[in-house]
Amino acid sequence: MKSKVEILPSTLIYHELIGLEIQVIRSTNPALTGIRGRVIDETKNLLIVENSGSRELKIPKADSEFLFRIPAELSEKGRRSDTFVKIQGNLLLSQPENRIKNIKKLRKWG
């Protein structure tokens, strides 16, 4: 049986973001601020978010700020409620697979 991956607020930027709920809390494009949904895909520069109306929206990572919801079942052991983490989009600017590789290095050397 596989163990679940625990997501800590301090290491969220290294994890897979697809499937997490998100809200854009700041963007240089005011039309994007306030968008909520679930991350369904990611590129080096964009998060693709599906909103409640099943519409896919492309949100630039650069110059945006996001609020991610980490479900309790993926949060630190013993947490009974969801965790909300604010992340500057510029910290996410890289190819997802490269960002994910960095968590393995962190675990190995941390």
C-alpha positions in Angstrom: 0.0 0.0 0.0 1.4 3.4 -1.0 1.8 6.0 1.7 0.2 9.4 1.0 2.5 12.3 0.3 2.4 14.8 3.1 2.4 18.5 1.9 3.8 21.0 4.3 3.2 24.7 3.8 7.0 25.2 3.7 7.5 22.8 0.9 4.3 23.4 -1.2 6.2 25.1 -4.0 8.1 21.8 -4.6 5.0 19.6 -4.9 2.6 18.6 -7.6 -0.1 21.4 -7.7 -2.6 19.7 -10.0 -5.7 18.9 -8.0 -5.3 21.6 -5.4 -7.9 24.3 -5.0 -6.6 27.8 -5.6 -7.6 31.4 -5.5 -5.8 34.3 -7.2 -5.5 36.9 -4.5 -3.3 39.4 -6.5 -2.5 39.8 -10.2 -1.2 42.5 -12.4 -4.3 41.8 -14.5 -7.2 42.9 -12.2 -9.6 40.6 -14.2 -7.8 37.6 -12.8 -7.9 38.6 -9.1 -10.5 36.6 -7.2 -10.6 33.7 -9.6 -11.2 30.4 -7.7 -11.0 26.8 -8.9 -8.9 23.7 -9.1 -5.5 23.4 -10.8 -6.0 21.0 -13.7 -2.7 21.6 -15.5 0.5 23.5 -15.2 3.3 24.8 -17.5 6.5 26.6 -16.8 4.7 30.0 -16.8 1.0 29.2 -16.3 -1.5 27.5 -14.0 -4.5 26.2 -15.8 -7.5 26.4 -13.4 -11.0 25.0 -13.9 -13.6 27.2 -12.2 -17.0 26.2 -10.8 -18.5 26.6 -14.2 -16.1 24.1 -15.7 -14.3 26.8 -17.6 -10.5 26.5 -18.1 -8.6 29.7 -17.3 -4.9 30.3 -17.9 -3.4 32.2 -15.1 0.2 33.5 -15.4 2.4 32.6 -12.5 4.6 35.7 -12.8 3.4 38.8 -10.9 0.5 36.9 -9.3 -0.1 35.7 -5.7 -2.1 32.6 -5.0 -3.9 31.1 -2.0 -3.7 27.3 -2.1 -5.9 25.0 0.0 -4.1 21.9 1.3 -6.8 19.3 2.3 -6.4 18.0 5.9 -5.7 14.5 4.6 -2.6 15.8 2.8 -1.5 18.2 5.5 0.8 17.5 8.4 0.0 14.5 10.5 -2.6 15.2 13.1 -4.2 18.2 11.4 -7.9 18.1 11.4 -8.6 21.0 9.2 -7.5 22.3 5.8 -4.4 24.5 5.6 -4.3 27.6 3.4 -1.0 28.8 2.0 -0.2 32.0 0.3 2.4 31.7 -2.5 4.1 34.3 -4.7 3.7 33.0 -8.3 7.3 33.9 -9.1 8.4 31.1 -6.8 6.5 28.6 -9.0 8.2 29.7 -12.3 9.8 26.6 -13.5 8.8 23.4 -15.3 6.7 21.4 -12.8 8.8 18.3 -13.2 12.0 20.2 -12.3 10.3 21.8 -9.2 9.2 18.3 -8.1 12.7 16.9 -8.5 13.9 19.6 -6.0 11.8 18.2 -3.2 13.5 14.9 -3.5 16.9 16.7 -3.2 15.5 18.6 -0.1 14.4 15.3 1.5 17.7 13.7 0.8 19.9 16.5 2.2 17.4 18.1 4.6 
